[in-house]
Amino acid sequence: MAIVFISPKKRQKMFFLGITVLFLLFISFVSFVVFLSKPKVTPEEQVSITPKININFKILESDKIKYVQFMGKIEKSFDYEALTDENILKTGTILAVSAEEGKKALAAMGLTVNNFEEAKVGRDNPFTPY
């Protein structure tokens, strides 16, 4: 019968303790090398290199730029309640640049505006399905 001085569980604990200590020593050595090393000195000519920029203003005179159409104003959505000439209540949504433009468009359609407000965008509860 063999005499065992250290049990297998103790040997396993010692092994993991040794691996952990070696790992911590390695991490500390790497961190000291990285964080305590002095930065390399770079020459002045490499620190601030200003690029030479040439702007070609002749492109502004080309036909591609002369006939560019810029985007107009973005239309908003407005909800309205209005009365027709026969006093029938009509509700709906109209797209217009501003509230005044929307009211003018409704007046041109022969409607008398009762309620006019900008439509809410989005949903109150984002978790409801479409």
C-alpha positions as CSV (number, residue, x, y, z in Angstrom):
1,M,0.0,0.0,0.0
2,A,1.3,3.4,-1.1
3,I,1.6,6.3,1.3
4,V,-0.1,9.4,-0.1
5,F,1.0,12.7,1.5
6,I,-1.3,15.0,-0.5
7,S,-4.9,14.2,-1.4
8,P,-6.0,14.6,-5.0
9,K,-8.4,17.4,-4.0
10,K,-5.6,19.4,-2.3
11,R,-3.4,18.8,-5.4
12,Q,-6.1,20.2,-7.6
13,K,-6.5,23.2,-5.4
14,M,-2.8,23.8,-5.4
15,F,-2.7,23.5,-9.2
16,F,-5.5,26.0,-9.8
17,L,-3.9,28.4,-7.2
18,G,-0.6,28.2,-9.0
19,I,-2.2,28.8,-12.4
20,T,-4.1,31.8,-11.0
21,V,-0.9,33.3,-9.4
22,L,1.0,32.8,-12.7
23,F,-1.8,34.5,-14.6
24,L,-2.0,37.5,-12.3
25,L,1.8,37.9,-12.4
26,F,1.7,37.8,-16.2
27,I,-1.1,40.4,-16.3
28,S,0.7,42.7,-13.9
29,F,3.9,42.4,-15.8
30,V,2.2,43.3,-19.1
31,S,0.4,46.2,-17.5
32,F,3.6,47.6,-16.0
33,V,5.3,47.3,-19.4
34,V,2.4,49.0,-21.2
35,F,1.5,51.7,-18.7
36,L,4.8,52.6,-17.2
37,S,6.8,52.8,-20.4
38,K,7.6,56.3,-21.7
39,P,6.2,57.4,-25.0
40,K,8.4,57.6,-28.0
41,V,9.4,61.1,-29.1
42,T,8.3,62.0,-32.6
43,P,10.1,64.6,-34.7
44,E,8.4,68.0,-35.1
45,E,7.9,67.6,-38.8
46,Q,5.7,64.5,-38.2
47,V,3.6,66.1,-35.5
48,S,1.8,68.8,-37.5
49,I,1.7,68.1,-41.2
50,T,-0.7,70.5,-42.8
51,P,-2.1,69.3,-46.1
52,K,-2.1,71.6,-49.1
53,I,-5.7,72.2,-50.2
54,N,-6.5,73.4,-53.7
55,I,-10.1,74.5,-54.3
56,N,-11.3,74.5,-57.9
57,F,-13.8,77.3,-58.2
58,K,-14.4,76.8,-61.9
59,I,-16.8,74.0,-61.0
60,L,-19.3,76.7,-59.8
61,E,-19.5,77.9,-63.4
62,S,-20.3,74.5,-64.9
63,D,-23.8,73.6,-66.3
64,K,-24.3,71.0,-63.6
65,I,-24.2,73.6,-60.9
66,K,-26.0,76.4,-62.8
67,Y,-29.2,74.4,-63.2
68,V,-29.5,72.8,-59.8
69,Q,-32.9,73.0,-58.3
70,F,-32.9,73.4,-54.6
71,M,-35.3,71.5,-52.4
72,G,-38.3,73.4,-51.4
73,K,-39.8,73.7,-47.9
74,I,-40.9,70.5,-46.2
75,E,-44.6,70.1,-45.9
76,K,-46.2,69.1,-42.6
77,S,-49.3,67.1,-42.0
78,F,-52.3,69.0,-40.5
79,D,-55.6,67.6,-39.2
80,Y,-58.7,69.7,-39.8
81,E,-62.4,69.9,-39.1
82,A,-64.3,72.1,-41.5
83,L,-67.8,72.8,-42.7
84,T,-68.9,72.7,-46.3
85,D,-71.3,75.2,-47.9
86,E,-74.2,72.8,-47.0
87,N,-73.0,72.8,-43.3
88,I,-71.7,69.2,-43.4
89,L,-68.8,68.5,-41.1
90,K,-65.8,67.2,-42.9
91,T,-62.6,66.0,-41.3
92,G,-59.3,65.0,-42.8
93,T,-55.6,65.6,-43.2
94,I,-53.9,68.1,-45.5
95,L,-50.3,68.6,-46.4
96,A,-49.0,72.2,-46.3
97,V,-45.8,74.2,-45.6
98,S,-47.4,76.1,-42.8
99,A,-50.8,76.4,-41.0
100,E,-51.7,79.6,-42.9
101,E,-51.1,77.8,-46.2
102,G,-53.2,74.9,-45.1
103,K,-56.1,77.1,-44.1
104,K,-55.8,79.0,-47.4
105,A,-56.0,75.7,-49.3
106,L,-59.1,74.6,-47.4
107,A,-60.7,78.0,-48.0
108,A,-60.0,77.6,-51.7
109,M,-61.8,74.2,-51.6
110,G,-64.8,76.0,-50.2
111,L,-64.5,74.9,-46.6
112,T,-64.9,76.9,-43.4
113,V,-62.3,75.8,-40.9
114,N,-63.4,74.9,-37.3
115,N,-60.4,73.1,-35.9
116,F,-56.9,73.1,-37.5
117,E,-53.8,71.6,-35.8
118,E,-50.6,69.9,-36.7
119,A,-50.9,66.1,-36.8
120,K,-48.9,64.1,-34.2
121,V,-46.2,62.0,-35.7
122,G,-45.5,58.6,-34.3
123,R,-47.3,56.5,-31.8
124,D,-48.1,56.9,-28.1
125,N,-47.2,53.3,-27.3
126,P,-44.2,51.9,-29.2
127,F,-45.0,48.4,-28.1
128,T,-48.2,48.0,-30.0
129,P,-48.0,46.3,-33.4
130,Y,-48.9,48.1,-36.6
